[in-house]
Amino acid sequence: MKYRPIIICLGMVLTTFLVVHRIQKKSESALVKASQDKQVSLNINLEASANGSTSSGDSDRSATKKTQKSNRYWERVPKPFPVSESTERFEWTSVDGRSEEAIKSLANNSEMVDALIETNNWTKRRQLVYVNPDFTEKAGAVYRDELREIILPGFDGEEFKVSIDVSTDFGEWVTGSFTGTVEGFEDANVVAGSDLNYWSIGIDFKDRHYQIENREEGEWMVSEIDLAAMHAYHGECKIERSIDDVGL
């Protein structure tokens, strides 16, 4: 079976879930650090007060800088959009995920806002989908070669049955990858990978390409990608793309 160029650029697709996962962890670390910095600043002020010091101006300036930096990150409201359609496996939301207002809810820091706005240059649609926890169990079974098919979502109630060709278990729950074909669609291929249940999935049809990545665990952003527009924007596909190339 002939794989299309987007499948050849597997590294570019699977990098997405690592980027999203890293952004998530970076956000959590920043929030923790901001809390620690606030406590340290409070302790310094209490110490200075006890010693009769009047260096509050320097402390205030330092605290302001730290606050400005930490404001690049924010907590995301879980399941922010109303459900419009559902099956026993997935729930599709009704909000246009390409709108700037929606992007502010999908993102958890200003860099991710910029990255999502940039991807609008080659994204035809973006929809938030909520995933039944049962998917994690099935994915684990696929990685262990106990299950040879799995269901993936498209848009507005679409579901695709994927027959698994090859799967790899990297030994953590749920961490691994698989490839497969979509039943009922000629030459439709799937490439998927997860890192501790944070996913990047490419579904490549003859006439369209879908990409799936996490917002939060159990929440997926499903996007339809214009491959010609993406390649024109980025130039030739390069496996060696760095973290800086994707907006971190």
N, C-alpha and C positions, 0 to 999 in steps of 0.2 A: 504493500500500500504506500502510495506516495504522500509524504507529509508536506504540508504547505510551509512557506517561509517562517510564519509565526511559530510553528512547532520547532523548526530548526533553531530559532532564537529562544529556546527553552530557558536558558539562563536569565534572559531578560524578563520572562513571564514569572518564573518562580522567585526572582528577586523581590517581587512586590510584597509577598507575605512576610518576608524578613524585614523589609522596610517598615511596613505597617506595625509589625510586632515591636520593632525597635523604637518607633515613634511612641507607641503605647508605654513601653518600659521607660523611655526617656521622660515622658510626661509624668509618670508616677514618681520617678526619681527627683524630678524638678519640684514636684509638690511637696515631697518629703523634705528636700533640702530647704525649700522656702520656709517650712514650718520650723526646721532646726535653726535657720538663720534668725527667725523671729525670736525664738527662745534665747539664743545667744545674745541678741541685741538687748532683750529685756534684762538678762542677767548682768550685762555690762552697765546698763543704766542704773540698776539697783545698786551695783557695786559703787558706781560713781557717786550716786546719791548718798550712800553710806559714808563715803570718804570725803564728801563735800566738794566733789569735782564739778566743773561747769562745762564739760566738753560735749554737751548735748548736741551742739550744731554739727560736729563731725559725725556723731552717731546717727543723727537724722538723715544726713546726706548719704551715708553708707546704706541705711535702711531703705531709702528711696531708690537707690540704684538696684538693690536686690529685689525690691517690690516690682520695679519696672521689668526686670528680667523674668521674674516668676509669672508676670501677667501674660507672657507668651503662651502659657498653658492654662487649660481650664478643664473642669470636670464635665463629662458628657452625660446628658440625661439618657437613661436607658429607654430603648424603644420609643423614640421621640415622635414618630409619625403614625397616623391612624392606619388600620388595616383595611384594605379594600377587597382582597380576595384571599382565600385560604384553602389548603388541603390538610390532610393529617400530617404532612411533613413540613410545609412551609406556609408563611403568611407574607403576602405582598402588600406594601404600603402604597398610599395614593399620592405622595408628594413627588414633584419633579426634582430628582436629585442633582440636576445640573444648575438649579437656581442658586444664586449667591446666598439667599436666606437659608436654604436647605443645607448648603455646604457648611455654613457656620455651625449647624447642629451635627453634621456628619464628622467634622474635624474636632480635634481636641487641642490644637495649638495653631498659631498663626502660620507656621511653615506648611502645615498640612492644608490649610485654607488656600494658600498660594499654589500648592501642588495640584489640588483638585481643580482650581480655576484654570490652571495651565492645561490640565488634561481635557478640559472642555473643548480645546482646539481639535481634538480627534475623537471625542466621545459623543455618539449620537443620542444615547439614553443612559441614565443612571437611576436605579431604583433600589431602595433599601428593602431587604427581605429578612424576615425573622425565621430562624432555623430551629426545628424541634430538636431537643437534646438527643433524641434517638439516633440522629445522624452520626454523632460521635461514636456510638457503639458500633454502628455499621461500618464506619471508616476504619475503626480498629480491627474489625473482622476482615475487611479487605486487605489491610496490611499484613495480617497473619495468614493470608490465603485461605480463610474460612468462608469467604463470600466472594463471588465473582461478578456481582453487579451492584450498582448503587444508583440512586435517583438524584439528579441535580436540577436546580431551578433555572428557568429563563425569566421572562417578563410576564406580568399579569396572569398568573396561573399556569404558565408553561412549566412542564416537567419533562425531563429527558432521562430515559433509562440508559445507563452506561454499562456496557459489557467490558469487564476489566481484561486488559492484555497482560500487563506487567505491573507488579506492585513491590514496594520496598518498605520494610519496617526498620526505622532508625533507632528503635528501642525505647522511645519515650512516648507517653500517652498525650495526645495523638500526634506523632511525628513520623513522617514518611512521605512517599509519593506513589502515584500510580498513573498509568496511561490506559486509554480505552477507546472504544468506538461507541457512537450513539445509535441505538437501534431505530430503524426506520428512516435514517438519513445516510445516503450514500457518501462515502469518503468524509464523514464527520468524525473528527478526532478530539479527544480530551487529554489534557496534560494537567495534573493536579499535584500539589504539594502542601504539606502542613507542618507547622512548628508549634507544638503544644496546643493544637487545635486552632491555630491562626492559619488561614487558608489563602492560597493563590491558585486559581483554577482558570484554565483557558479552554473554551469550547469553540472549535473551529469548524464552521460549515462552509459549503461551497460559496455561499453568497453573503455570509456575515460572520462576525467573530464576537463571542461574548467573553468577558473577563470578570471573575468573581474574586473579591478580597474582603477581609473583615473590616468592620467598623469596631465592634466589640465582639467578644466571644458570643456566638449564637446570633449575631447580626451580620449579614453580608451585604455589601454593595455590589449589585450586578450591573455591569456596564456593557453596552454595545459599542465596539470600537471600530472606527473607520481606519482600516489598516493603511490605506493609501495616504490618508491625511497624517497618520502617525509617522509613517516612514518619511514623508516629505518634511515633517516638522523636525524629526531627529536626524535625518540622514540615514546612511547605511547602518543596519543593525550591528551593534558591537557588544559582544559578550562581556568585554572588559569595562562596561559602564560602572562608574564609581558611585558611592553614596551621594556625593555632591551633585551628580547628574540628575538625581530624582528629588532634589529639594531639601535634603537634610542639612 
